[in-house]
């Protein structure tokens, strides 16, 4: 009577689902498959052990019996396990045997049949570019150096070169077939190197190592449009990586990194500027010249302007790339009180004090 702990063999808790059993078996089969561990007797025995456990726990009837009684009804089941049972087991070996055939590797096929001749567009390139605040506002034209690729001149961008004469395929030894698996589960497929011909007529290009492209540095003229912000993307068509098999090149995307300005702050398309004014300008009003992103202009400060008040200057913001309309400029008023160092100034402030209603400005403090 078979008393093996099949769940433990697969590294699972008792009562695990059939789906979990399949996942565990696939993982262990990849690890212990004899063809992936040639000459390793321990790996072969371990593979037999997990296969036996899988044969029981993947079969609903056998699993039900095992879960209920702790063994399989056939007393000879584990003693002389028949791997032919796996021909009827619901399990997809294709992923495991793809490793045996080398399916997980990048194709190194050189014949026309399997070497994809379809044109493919090249990859896009991202380039981070630091620009000044004012360049972001007004735009600029400049030159940058970009590491990209171009079609290999040795193979014409195909990644392969013809041999002087056909050669016997080293993978299938001229049979046109490659095989893998165990004696009880044999698989055979068309050779992925020669396409079943048994001969190879091409080999990979030594200059580009079969990629069809070679690296180089190109100096590119780029135009950064007015109004870009930090993190904006500017597309330069056709300046990405070279295409494959005559395909079009990818695009270059410039990501802007905008430096801060000592005076101006940006929020969307609006510009903010801290505006210091004197005590008398705040009280009486004034006309003041201020800088803007477009040059100097004059603004009117209304009488009785308070500290922290915002004054809007229409149309002096950044021109929107979407609407074409200009944002606005906002002046954040900072009233600077005079430094009393002059006797006359002190006397004037004392005189002013007579007209100040101190209680009124703090009347809201009452509780």
Secondary structure, DSSP 4 states (H G I P E B T S, - for coil): -----HHHHTT--TT--HHHHHHHHHHHHHHH-GGGSTT-HHHHHHHHHHHHHHHHHTSHHHHHHHHHHSS-S-TTTTTS--GGGGGGS----HHHHHHHHTTTSPP---STTTS--S-BPPPPEEEEEEE-HHHHHH-EEEEEEEEEEEE-TTTTTSSEEEEEEEEE-TTTTTSSEEEEEETTEEEEEE-TTTTTSSEEEEEE-TTTTTSSEEEEEEEEEEEE-TT--TT-EEEETT-SSPPBTTPPP--EEEEEEEPP-SS-EEETTEEEEEEEEEHHHHHH-EEEEEEETTEEEEEEEPTTPPTT-EEEETT-SPBPTTT--B--EEEEEEEEPPP--SHHHHHHHHHHHTT--HHHHTGGG--
